[in-house]
């Protein structure tokens, strides 16, 4: 294991986030120089039965599946059976006509088809776990082609290749292309050509396989009060997010990428095509630094001066993150049986430690620490007025209550440091600054005409 990696610091951070967000369990594997150097699970794969999670526990990996789909497309391209710049209509029949230009396989791989998200996956997941009002009973990939009928023509908003729109439906189409070109069902192709060669023996797609393999992470919904609600898993998702795996199996997948397409002496994909997959193809619509790009099934950004190739996944009741830094030959896989804290941030915390950096100095960690300090009860002079300040994601909410009314003001951060935090809100159409001063154990809040002192947590 790297001398700079600090397991105790990482474990403390993970346990803190489990406690704060009520996530039932998190499983982690850390990879360096072609081998797993650390693996551990925290919490319970079944909270009711008090069954602990382990690195062998099965979780749905959600959209991390997209990189497997992209890898399969690249394998077929390497065999000369398709070209990423072929139009999709060469391999599948679609019910809509692309009105602003031909959509290529490349455009689906990079989410640049020009079609904004149609939210089939969101509706399917919500209805499957009982969290939404829409009922969308998708049971096979052909149903997506029915779902994407002629009305999609009116939804197209940009020329292919011009703009990034994350499109789950596009990856379902890619799965169908893989099936049509290879002559195998998508799931069988992935098993035969990727999972088996990578010795990912505890990875699968179906309920029956999960029951046979055992040690399944019970899916949970964490409600607004932090209560764990036992739920169902949305079996039936395929090429856009249906793979089920473990952190140890995903470690083999990461090792293959770090070895530029080779695993255990076998070549899964040529180095040239691995480079194509992890190339910055299209800019994602996030302002500020670092800039985010999408490759083929992967997100690419600069992280502490290094190229980070990663992807997150979520099916609401299970979440996932895989990240690797090829030039440093390190990577991490993280899985959880709930949605409570971004696993990407835990992943970056671990990778920062692997790089010899202090992960407590990462921007998101510093921001979270400051927001936590600012949460609490504030009073004006002689407690003539009270405001409750609480966190909501990246924002703060300032709540004033009386017997008859409640006013909630959203505070948007502009500048945060451990001594002074500046937020703003909109009042009567005007931008109003809200300032916090932090000195030792004292926090002062300046809100419109008022000065308030934090008096409780």
C-alpha positions as CSV (number, residue, x, y, z in Angstrom):
1,X,0.0,0.0,0.0
2,X,1.1,3.5,-0.7
3,X,3.0,5.1,2.2
4,X,0.9,8.3,1.8
5,X,-2.5,6.6,1.9
6,X,-4.1,7.1,5.4
7,X,-6.8,4.4,6.0
8,X,-7.7,5.8,9.5
9,X,-8.4,9.2,8.1
10,X,-10.5,7.7,5.3
11,X,-12.4,5.4,7.6
12,X,-13.2,8.3,10.0
13,X,-14.6,10.3,7.1
14,X,-16.7,7.4,5.8
15,X,-18.2,6.7,9.3
16,X,-18.9,10.4,9.7
17,X,-20.9,10.5,6.4
18,X,-22.7,7.2,7.3
19,X,-23.8,8.7,10.6
20,X,-24.8,12.1,9.1
21,X,-26.8,10.8,6.2
22,X,-28.1,7.5,7.6
23,X,-26.7,5.4,4.7
24,X,-27.1,1.7,5.7
25,X,-23.7,0.6,4.2
26,X,-20.7,1.5,2.1
27,X,-18.2,-0.9,0.5
28,X,-14.8,0.3,-0.7
29,X,-11.9,-1.1,-2.6
30,X,-8.7,0.8,-3.4
31,X,-6.4,-0.2,-6.3
32,X,-2.7,0.6,-6.8
33,X,-0.2,-0.8,-9.2
34,X,-2.5,-3.6,-10.5
35,X,-3.8,-5.0,-7.2
36,X,-6.3,-4.3,-4.4
37,X,-4.4,-2.6,-1.5
38,X,-7.3,-1.9,0.7
39,X,-10.9,-3.2,0.9
40,X,-13.5,-2.8,3.6
41,X,-17.2,-2.4,4.1
42,X,-19.0,-0.3,6.7
43,X,-22.5,-0.7,8.0
44,X,-25.2,-3.2,7.2
45,X,-26.3,-4.8,4.0
46,X,-29.5,-5.5,5.8
47,X,-30.2,-3.1,8.7
48,X,-33.2,-5.0,10.0
49,X,-31.3,-8.3,10.3
50,X,-28.1,-6.6,11.3
51,X,-26.2,-8.4,8.5
52,X,-22.9,-6.6,7.9
53,X,-21.8,-5.6,4.4
54,X,-18.5,-6.9,3.1
55,X,-16.4,-6.2,-0.1
56,X,-18.2,-9.2,-1.6
57,X,-21.7,-7.7,-1.1
58,X,-23.7,-7.2,-4.3
59,X,-25.0,-3.7,-5.2
60,X,-26.5,-2.2,-8.3
61,X,-23.9,0.0,-10.0
62,X,-26.3,2.2,-11.9
63,X,-24.8,4.4,-14.6
64,X,-21.3,3.0,-14.1
65,X,-22.8,0.3,-16.4
66,X,-22.5,2.9,-19.2
67,X,-18.7,2.4,-19.4
68,X,-19.3,-1.4,-19.9
69,X,-21.7,-0.6,-22.7
70,X,-19.1,1.7,-24.3
71,X,-16.4,-0.9,-23.9
72,X,-18.6,-3.4,-25.7
73,X,-19.1,-1.0,-28.6
74,X,-15.4,-0.4,-28.8
75,X,-14.7,-4.2,-28.9
76,X,-17.1,-4.5,-31.8
77,X,-15.4,-1.5,-33.5
78,X,-12.0,-3.1,-33.0
79,X,-13.3,-6.3,-34.7
80,X,-14.5,-4.2,-37.6
81,X,-18.2,-4.9,-37.0
82,X,-19.2,-1.3,-36.7
83,X,-17.7,2.2,-36.7
84,X,-18.5,4.7,-33.9
85,X,-19.3,7.3,-36.6
86,X,-21.9,5.0,-38.3
87,X,-25.5,6.4,-38.1
88,X,-27.5,4.5,-35.5
89,X,-30.2,3.8,-38.2
90,X,-27.7,1.4,-39.8
91,X,-28.2,-1.0,-36.9
92,X,-31.6,-0.2,-35.3
93,X,-35.0,0.9,-36.4
94,X,-36.1,4.1,-34.6
95,X,-39.6,5.5,-34.7
96,X,-38.5,9.2,-34.9
97,X,-36.6,11.1,-37.5
98,X,-33.6,13.1,-36.4
99,X,-34.5,16.5,-37.8
100,X,-31.3,18.3,-37.3
101,X,-28.8,15.8,-38.6
102,X,-28.0,12.1,-38.5
103,X,-27.3,10.7,-35.0
104,X,-24.2,8.5,-34.9
105,X,-23.1,5.9,-32.4
106,X,-20.5,8.4,-31.2
107,X,-23.3,10.9,-30.3
108,X,-25.0,8.4,-28.1
109,X,-21.7,7.4,-26.5
110,X,-21.0,11.0,-25.6
111,X,-24.6,12.1,-24.8
112,X,-24.4,14.6,-27.7
113,X,-27.3,13.4,-29.8
114,X,-29.2,16.7,-29.3
115,X,-32.0,15.0,-27.5
116,X,-32.6,16.3,-23.9
117,X,-33.2,13.6,-21.2
118,X,-36.6,11.9,-21.6
119,X,-36.5,10.7,-17.9
120,X,-37.6,7.2,-18.7
121,X,-35.1,5.8,-16.1
122,X,-36.2,8.2,-13.4
123,X,-39.9,7.3,-14.0
124,X,-39.1,3.6,-14.1
125,X,-37.0,3.6,-10.9
126,X,-39.5,5.8,-9.0
127,X,-42.4,3.5,-10.0
128,X,-40.4,0.4,-9.3
129,X,-39.5,1.4,-5.7
130,X,-42.8,3.1,-5.0
131,X,-41.4,6.6,-4.8
132,X,-43.2,8.3,-7.7
133,X,-46.6,8.8,-9.2
134,X,-45.8,7.9,-12.8
135,X,-46.1,4.2,-13.8
136,X,-43.8,3.2,-16.6
137,X,-43.5,-0.6,-16.8
138,X,-40.5,-1.1,-18.9
139,X,-39.5,-4.8,-19.0
140,X,-37.2,-5.1,-22.0
141,X,-35.1,-2.8,-24.2
142,X,-37.7,-3.0,-27.1
143,X,-40.1,-1.0,-24.8
144,X,-37.7,2.0,-25.0
145,X,-38.2,2.1,-28.7
146,X,-41.9,2.2,-28.2
147,X,-41.5,4.9,-25.6
148,X,-39.3,6.9,-28.0
149,X,-42.0,7.3,-30.6
150,X,-42.4,10.0,-33.3
151,X,-43.0,12.7,-30.7
152,X,-39.3,12.6,-29.8
153,X,-38.8,14.7,-33.0
154,X,-40.3,17.6,-31.2
155,X,-37.9,17.1,-28.3
156,X,-34.7,17.4,-30.3
157,X,-33.0,20.6,-29.3
158,X,-29.6,20.7,-31.0
159,X,-27.6,19.3,-33.9
160,X,-25.8,16.0,-33.0
161,X,-22.4,16.7,-31.6
162,X,-23.2,20.3,-30.6
163,X,-24.5,20.1,-27.1
164,X,-24.3,17.7,-24.1
165,X,-27.6,16.2,-22.9
166,X,-27.3,13.2,-20.6
167,X,-29.5,10.6,-22.2
168,X,-30.1,7.2,-20.6
169,X,-32.3,6.2,-23.5
170,X,-29.3,6.6,-25.8
171,X,-27.4,3.9,-23.9
172,X,-30.4,1.6,-24.2
173,X,-30.2,2.0,-27.9
174,X,-26.5,1.2,-27.7
175,X,-27.3,-2.0,-25.9
176,X,-29.7,-2.9,-28.7
177,X,-26.9,-2.2,-31.3
178,X,-24.6,-4.5,-29.4
179,X,-27.2,-7.2,-29.4
180,X,-28.0,-6.8,-33.1
181,X,-24.3,-6.6,-34.3
182,X,-23.0,-9.5,-32.0
183,X,-26.1,-11.7,-32.4
184,X,-26.3,-12.1,-28.6
185,X,-28.5,-10.5,-26.0
186,X,-26.8,-7.5,-24.5
187,X,-26.4,-9.1,-21.1
188,X,-24.9,-12.3,-22.5
189,X,-22.4,-10.3,-24.6
190,X,-21.3,-8.3,-21.5
191,X,-20.9,-11.6,-19.5
192,X,-19.0,-13.4,-22.3
193,X,-16.7,-10.7,-23.5
194,X,-16.1,-8.5,-20.4
195,X,-17.2,-10.1,-17.1
196,X,-15.8,-13.6,-17.7
197,X,-12.4,-12.5,-19.0
198,X,-12.1,-10.0,-16.1
199,X,-13.0,-12.8,-13.6
200,X,-15.9,-10.7,-12.4
201,X,-17.7,-13.8,-11.1
202,X,-20.0,-12.0,-8.8
203,X,-21.4,-9.6,-11.4
204,X,-24.8,-10.1,-13.0
205,X,-28.0,-8.5,-14.2
206,X,-31.0,-10.5,-13.0
207,X,-32.9,-11.2,-9.8
208,X,-32.4,-14.9,-10.2
209,X,-28.6,-14.5,-10.5
210,X,-28.6,-12.3,-7.4
211,X,-30.5,-14.9,-5.4
212,X,-28.1,-17.6,-6.6
213,X,-24.9,-15.6,-5.8
214,X,-26.2,-14.4,-2.3
215,X,-25.0,-11.6,0.0
216,X,-27.3,-9.0,-1.6
217,X,-27.5,-5.5,-0.2
218,X,-31.1,-4.8,0.8
219,X,-32.2,-1.7,-1.1
220,X,-33.3,1.3,1.1
221,X,-34.9,4.7,0.6
222,X,-33.8,7.3,3.1
223,X,-36.7,9.6,3.7
224,X,-36.7,13.3,4.5
225,X,-36.5,12.6,8.2
226,X,-33.5,10.2,7.8
227,X,-35.6,7.1,8.3
228,X,-34.6,3.9,6.5
229,X,-37.4,2.5,4.4
230,X,-37.0,-1.0,3.1
231,X,-37.5,-0.9,-0.7
232,X,-37.3,-2.9,-3.9
233,X,-34.6,-2.9,-6.6
234,X,-35.5,-1.8,-10.1
235,X,-34.6,-5.0,-12.0
236,X,-35.1,-4.6,-15.7
237,X,-32.7,-1.7,-16.4
238,X,-30.1,-2.8,-18.9
239,X,-27.3,-1.1,-20.9
240,X,-27.8,2.3,-19.2
241,X,-27.6,1.2,-15.6
242,X,-28.5,-2.5,-14.9
243,X,-25.3,-4.2,-13.9
244,X,-24.9,-5.6,-10.4
245,X,-21.5,-6.1,-8.9
246,X,-19.1,-5.9,-6.0
247,X,-16.2,-3.6,-5.2
248,X,-13.8,-6.5,-5.6
249,X,-15.2,-7.3,-9.1
250,X,-15.0,-3.7,-10.0
251,X,-11.4,-3.6,-8.9
252,X,-10.6,-6.0,-11.8
253,X,-12.4,-3.7,-14.2
254,X,-10.3,-0.8,-12.9
255,X,-7.1,-2.8,-13.2
256,X,-7.9,-3.5,-16.8
257,X,-8.1,0.2,-17.6
258,X,-5.0,1.1,-15.6
259,X,-3.2,-1.7,-17.7
260,X,-4.5,0.1,-20.8
261,X,-6.8,-2.7,-21.9
262,X,-5.1,-5.8,-20.4
263,X,-6.0,-8.0,-17.5
264,X,-4.3,-11.1,-16.2
265,X,-2.2,-11.4,-19.5
266,X,-5.3,-11.1,-21.7
267,X,-6.2,-8.1,-23.9
268,X,-9.8,-7.0,-23.5
269,X,-9.4,-4.0,-25.7
270,X,-6.5,-2.3,-27.5
271,X,-4.7,0.6,-25.9
272,X,-5.7,2.8,-28.8
273,X,-9.4,2.2,-28.1
274,X,-9.0,2.6,-24.3
275,X,-7.5,6.0,-25.1
276,X,-10.5,6.8,-27.3
277,X,-12.9,5.9,-24.5
278,X,-11.1,8.1,-21.9
279,X,-10.6,11.0,-24.3
280,X,-12.3,14.4,-23.7
281,X,-15.0,14.3,-26.4
282,X,-17.5,16.9,-25.3
283,X,-17.6,19.6,-22.6
284,X,-20.2,19.1,-19.9
285,X,-22.4,22.1,-18.9
286,X,-20.8,22.9,-15.6
287,X,-19.3,26.4,-15.0
288,X,-16.1,27.1,-13.1
289,X,-13.0,24.9,-12.5
290,X,-12.3,22.2,-13.1
291,X,-14.0,21.7,-16.4
292,X,-15.8,18.4,-16.9
293,X,-15.8,16.4,-20.2
294,X,-17.6,13.2,-21.3
295,X,-15.7,10.5,-23.1
296,X,-17.2,7.1,-24.0
297,X,-19.1,6.1,-20.9
298,X,-16.7,8.1,-18.7
299,X,-16.4,11.6,-17.2
300,X,-13.0,13.2,-17.4
301,X,-11.7,16.1,-15.3
302,X,-8.5,17.6,-13.8
303,X,-8.2,16.5,-10.2
304,X,-5.3,17.9,-8.1
305,X,-3.2,18.2,-11.3
306,X,-4.0,14.7,-12.6
307,X,-6.4,13.3,-15.2
308,X,-9.3,11.7,-13.3
309,X,-11.5,9.2,-15.2
310,X,-14.7,8.4,-13.3
311,X,-18.4,7.8,-13.3
312,X,-21.1,7.7,-10.6
313,X,-24.3,5.6,-10.7
314,X,-27.6,5.7,-8.9
315,X,-30.8,3.7,-9.1
316,X,-32.0,5.6,-5.9
317,X,-31.8,2.5,-3.6
318,X,-28.3,1.6,-4.6
319,X,-25.4,4.1,-5.6
320,X,-21.9,3.7,-7.0
321,X,-18.7,5.4,-7.9
322,X,-15.6,4.3,-9.9
323,X,-12.6,6.5,-10.3
324,X,-9.1,6.0,-11.6
325,X,-6.0,8.1,-12.3
326,X,-4.2,6.3,-15.1
327,X,-0.9,8.2,-14.8
328,X,-0.6,7.3,-11.1
329,X,-1.9,3.7,-11.6
330,X,-4.5,4.1,-8.8
331,X,-8.3,3.7,-8.6
332,X,-11.2,3.3,-6.2
333,X,-14.6,1.6,-6.3
334,X,-17.4,2.5,-3.9
335,X,-20.9,1.0,-3.5
336,X,-23.8,1.8,-1.2
337,X,-27.4,0.6,-0.6
338,X,-29.0,4.0,-0.5
339,X,-28.8,7.6,-1.7
340,X,-27.5,9.9,1.1
341,X,-24.0,11.2,0.3
342,X,-22.3,11.6,-3.0
343,X,-20.0,8.6,-3.3
344,X,-17.9,10.6,-5.8
345,X,-16.8,12.8,-2.9
346,X,-15.8,9.8,-0.8
347,X,-13.9,8.6,-3.9
348,X,-12.1,11.9,-4.4
349,X,-11.3,12.0,-0.7
350,X,-9.6,8.6,-1.0
351,X,-7.8,9.4,-4.2
352,X,-6.5,12.7,-2.7
353,X,-5.0,10.6,0.1
354,X,-3.5,8.2,-2.4
355,X,-1.8,11.2,-4.1
356,X,-0.3,12.3,-0.8
357,X,-2.6,15.3,-0.5
358,X,-4.5,16.2,2.6
359,X,-8.1,15.3,1.7
360,X,-9.4,17.7,4.4
361,X,-8.3,20.6,2.2
362,X,-10.5,19.5,-0.8
363,X,-13.0,22.3,-1.7
364,X,-16.1,20.2,-1.0
365,X,-14.7,19.0,2.4
366,X,-13.9,22.6,3.4
367,X,-17.3,23.8,2.3
368,X,-19.1,21.0,4.2
369,X,-17.1,21.8,7.4
370,X,-18.0,25.5,7.2
371,X,-21.7,24.9,6.5
372,X,-21.9,22.5,9.4
373,X,-20.4,25.3,11.7
374,X,-23.0,27.8,10.4
375,X,-26.0,25.5,11.2
376,X,-27.8,26.3,14.4
377,X,-30.1,28.7,16.2
378,X,-29.4,32.4,16.1
379,X,-30.8,35.2,18.3
380,X,-30.9,38.9,18.1
381,X,-30.3,41.3,21.0
382,X,-31.8,39.9,24.2
383,X,-33.4,37.1,22.1
384,X,-36.0,39.4,20.7
385,X,-36.0,37.4,17.4
386,X,-34.9,33.9,16.5
387,X,-33.7,32.4,13.2
388,X,-32.9,28.7,12.6
389,X,-30.2,28.1,10.0
390,X,-29.9,24.7,8.5
391,X,-28.2,23.1,5.5
392,X,-30.0,22.0,2.4
393,X,-27.4,20.6,-0.1
394,X,-25.1,23.3,-1.1
395,X,-27.3,26.0,0.4
396,X,-28.4,27.3,3.8
397,X,-32.0,27.9,4.8
398,X,-32.8,30.7,7.2
399,X,-36.1,29.9,8.9
400,X,-38.2,32.3,11.0
401,X,-41.2,30.9,12.8
402,X,-44.1,32.3,14.8
403,X,-47.4,30.7,15.9
404,X,-49.1,31.8,12.7
405,X,-46.4,31.8,10.0
406,X,-43.1,30.5,8.8
407,X,-40.7,32.2,6.4
408,X,-37.8,30.3,4.8
409,X,-35.1,32.2,3.0
410,X,-32.6,30.4,0.7
411,X,-29.0,31.6,1.2
412,X,-26.7,31.0,-1.8
413,X,-22.9,30.9,-1.0
414,X,-20.6,33.3,-2.7
415,X,-17.4,33.1,-0.5
416,X,-16.6,30.6,2.2
417,X,-13.6,30.4,4.5
418,X,-13.2,29.4,8.1
419,X,-13.4,33.1,9.3
420,X,-15.9,34.7,7.0
421,X,-18.8,33.3,4.9
422,X,-20.7,35.5,2.5
423,X,-24.1,34.4,1.1
424,X,-26.8,36.2,-0.8
425,X,-30.6,36.0,-1.1
426,X,-33.2,37.8,-3.2
427,X,-35.4,40.3,-1.3
428,X,-38.1,42.3,-3.2
429,X,-36.2,41.7,-6.4
430,X,-32.9,42.9,-5.0
431,X,-29.8,40.9,-4.1
432,X,-29.2,41.0,-0.4
433,X,-25.9,39.9,1.2
434,X,-25.9,37.7,4.3
435,X,-22.6,37.6,6.2
436,X,-21.3,35.2,8.9
437,X,-18.2,35.9,11.0
438,X,-16.6,32.9,12.7
439,X,-14.2,33.6,15.6
440,X,-13.1,30.8,17.9
441,X,-16.4,29.3,19.2
442,X,-18.5,32.3,18.3
443,X,-20.5,32.8,15.1
444,X,-22.2,36.1,14.2
445,X,-24.8,36.5,11.5
446,X,-25.6,39.8,9.7
447,X,-28.9,39.5,8.0
448,X,-30.5,42.6,6.5
449,X,-30.8,45.0,9.4
450,X,-30.1,42.4,12.1
451,X,-27.0,41.1,13.9
452,X,-27.6,37.6,15.4
453,X,-25.5,35.4,17.5
454,X,-25.4,31.6,17.3
455,X,-26.6,30.3,20.6
456,X,-27.2,26.6,19.9
457,X,-26.5,23.8,17.5
